[in-house]
Each structure stands twice: as structure tokens, then as C-alpha cells.
């Protein structure tokens, strides 16, 4: 893998962990680290990383993004409804004024 994914420095480590939790090539990383270190330790580490990182933490982040999207949609809907209510009240006032003038 051209020595791109490794744990030699903090930025490389974060990138390697990101690759693993996005489930892109984590099996190859597991095999590479199993060849260089203890196979059991490598398998346990990457399986736990995938379970907690991908299935738990990544879904929490996605849930927060969806929640903020839905709340912004609700705010926009409330603003639109308030504008419609204001225009309806103004139209009723204009109609009353027209009726009074007649």
C-alpha cells in the first residue's frame, strides 16, 4: 500500500483509523499488521475498532448531522408558516378596511 497507511506518526495514525472505520481496506490493514506483529492482537484490535468505530461512533456522527438537518428544516417550515399567517392577517385587515369604506 505504498507505506501510506501506518501508525508511524499521529497524522498517519488518524488517517489509518479513519480508513478502518469507513470499512475501506481494513482487512488488508489487519493482514499487514498481523504479519508484522502478533496476529491475535492485530485481529482483536481491528475488529474492536470496526465494531466501536464504524458501527457505533460513525453512526452517532451521522445521526447528529441528520438531527441538525431536520431541525433546520423545521425552523424553515415554521418561518414560512409564520409569514403565511402574517400575510393572511394583513389580507383580512385590508378586506375589513375595504368593507368599511363601502
C-alpha positions in Angstrom: 0.0 0.0 0.0 3.0 2.3 -0.7 3.5 2.9 3.0 0.6 5.3 3.1 -1.3 3.6 5.9 0.8 3.2 9.0 1.0 4.2 12.6 4.4 5.9 12.5 3.1 9.4 13.4 -0.1 10.9 14.7 -1.5 12.2 11.4 -0.8 8.8 9.7 -2.4 7.0 12.6 -5.6 9.1 12.4 -5.8 8.5 8.7 -5.3 4.8 9.2 -8.0 4.7 11.8 -10.3 6.7 9.6 -9.7 4.2 6.8 -10.6 1.4 9.1 -13.8 2.9 10.5 -15.0 3.7 7.0 -14.6 0.0 6.2 -12.3 0.7 3.2 -9.4 -1.8 3.2 -9.4 -2.6 6.9 -9.0 -6.3 6.1 -5.7 -5.6 4.2 -4.5 -3.5 7.1 -5.4 -6.3 9.5 -3.4 -8.8 7.5 -0.4 -6.4 7.1 -0.3 -5.8 10.9 -0.8 -9.5 11.6 2.3 -10.2 9.5 4.3 -7.6 11.3 3.1 -8.2 14.9 1.0 -10.7 16.8 -1.8 -12.0 14.7 -4.2 -12.2 17.6 -3.5 -8.7 18.8 -3.9 -7.3 15.3 -7.2 -9.2 14.7 -8.7 -8.1 18.1 -7.6 -4.5 17.7 -9.1 -4.1 14.2 -12.3 -6.0 14.9 -12.9 -3.8 18.0 -12.0 -0.7 16.0 -14.5 -1.6 13.3 -17.3 -2.5 15.8 -16.9 0.6 18.0 -15.6 3.0 15.4 -17.7 2.2 12.4 -20.9 0.8 13.8 -21.2 3.0 16.8 -19.2 6.3 16.6 -19.7 6.9 12.9 -23.4 6.3 13.2 -23.6 8.7 16.1 -21.9 11.4 13.9 -24.3 10.7 11.1 -27.3 10.8 13.5 -26.2 14.2 14.7 -25.9 15.5 11.2 -29.4 14.2 10.3 -30.8 15.8 13.5 -29.4 19.2 12.7 -30.7 18.9 9.1 -34.2 18.1 10.4 -34.2 20.8 12.9 -33.1 23.4 10.3 -35.9 22.1 8.1 -38.4 22.5 10.9 -37.2 26.1 11.6 -37.6 27.0 7.9 -41.1 25.5 7.9 -42.0 27.5 11.0 -40.7 30.7 9.4 -42.7 30.0 6.2 -45.9 29.3 8.2 -45.4 32.5 10.2 -45.0 34.5 7.0 -48.2 33.0 5.6 -50.1 33.7 8.8 -48.8 37.4 8.8 -49.9 37.8 5.1 -53.3 36.3 5.9 -53.8 38.7 8.8 -52.9 41.6 6.6 -55.3 40.5 3.9 -58.1 40.2 6.4 -57.3 43.8 7.6 -57.4 45.1 4.1 -60.7 43.3 3.4 -62.2 44.9 6.6 -61.0 48.3 5.5 -62.5 47.8 2.1 -65.8 46.7 3.6 -65.8 49.7 6.0 -65.2 52.1 3.1 -68.1 50.7 1.1 
